[in-house]
């Protein structure tokens, strides 16, 4: 019985570690997005910059969704 409890405990630690890594990665991506948005605000007149930024944001959101499902 003690072995099963140890296995469950270790699985819990692994899950918590994975959740923390996901949270950290998400926070880093959001921070990067904020920096990109700040830079783009100064270049709003450039349609190309806005389009590229929008595409980049979509790619980042897709990555976050995939990480969240993993």
PyMOL commands that set and color helices and strands:
alter all, ss='L'
color gray80, all
select helices_A, chain A and resi 2-41+47-69
alter helices_A, ss='H'
color red, helices_A
deselect
rebuild
show_as cartoon
